[in-house]
Amino acid sequence: MHYRLLGQTGIEVSIVAMGTWAIADSFTWGKQDEDDARAAIEVALEVGINFFDTAEGYGAGRSEELLGEALAPHRREVVIASKVSQHNLNRAAVREACEASLRRLQTDYIDLYQIHWASRETPLAETWEALAELKAAGKIRAIGVSNFGLQDLTEALAAGPVTSNQVPYNLLWRAIEHTIQPKCVAHGVGILAYSPLMQSLLTGKFASADEVPETRARTRLFSTARPHTRHGEAGQEAAAFAAIDAVRNISREVGASMAEVALAWVAHQPGVASVLAGARNPAQVRQNSAAAGLTLAPDVIEALNRATDPLKQALGPNPDMWLSESRYR
């Protein structure tokens, strides 16, 4: 495993992190065997993953609870990131939410505490003051944001040091490259890339859009006619699966799995501090961690870029995976 500094802090995180939304969200991912989840966390530690990302909103706190149980004996060896929800961003609510997360995580500090989505009601300055107070009290070590667009990120940078911005980024979803990634790179804000496998599409397990489970076929890649979608777009199903086929062929030439190549591609991109790869069992953790040791030659990266550029242009600069009227600002 290789490690990088998180933003401009002295905190070192594994290039591949374990994202824990999937171990607590049965609607999207199906029923989770919690013993498998605990085993996955143990294997993550074995392979050198030291960075674990969660949120109070994942499974109404259950993700934090599972992580806290598994990591309690290893607390000083790991980096834990969590998030405060959009509805908890006033001064009092931020403090209460942090205390609740600390209890569920069985710890007295959170390494990286992130605003999950920017509020359109509570002023960012109020939230930031509360976060700064938590940092001064030793409850959190660093402040980050998640799903912040150019304007929100600019405001956050004016409020104080921003350690990281957690955003969706993968070969099928490159919207941050338009404006958000350059801003992060220019200001030393570490990019934490979530959905790096685009909800398993980049593992190659689905041969067509019709094979994707309904609860996953709800991003803007898919037709608005599909159940559970919340956007009004025609989708990009043909372009997406053409890109997937191209990534599959390039991966064969490289001699690695699609998942490894897709994760490694993200890790090679400017500004990326860590790739947040979800895992529900030990096998998935091992597959994800293998990408940390895969170096892609410049010509391979260029080939992957060319293969997915048409999809990038078709989707445009809106980073919101689910809504046409972007929540990003």
Secondary structure, 3 states (H helix, E strand, C coil): CCEEECCCCCCEEECEEEECCCCCCHHHHCCCCHHHHHHHHHHHHHCCCCEEECCCCHHHHHHHHHHHHHHHHHHHHCEEEEEECHHHCCHHHHHHHHHHHHHHHCCCCEEEEEECCCCCCCCHHHHHHHHHHHHHCCCEEEEEEECCCHHHHHHHHHHCCCCEEEEECECCECHHHCCHHHHHHHHCCEEEEECCCCCCHHHCCCCCHHHCCCCCCCCCCCCCCCCCCCCCCCCCHHHHHHHHHHHHHHHHHHCCCHHHHHHHHHHCCCCEEEEEEECCCHHHHHHHHHHHHCCCCHHHHHHHHHHHHHHHHHHCCCCCCCCCCCCCC
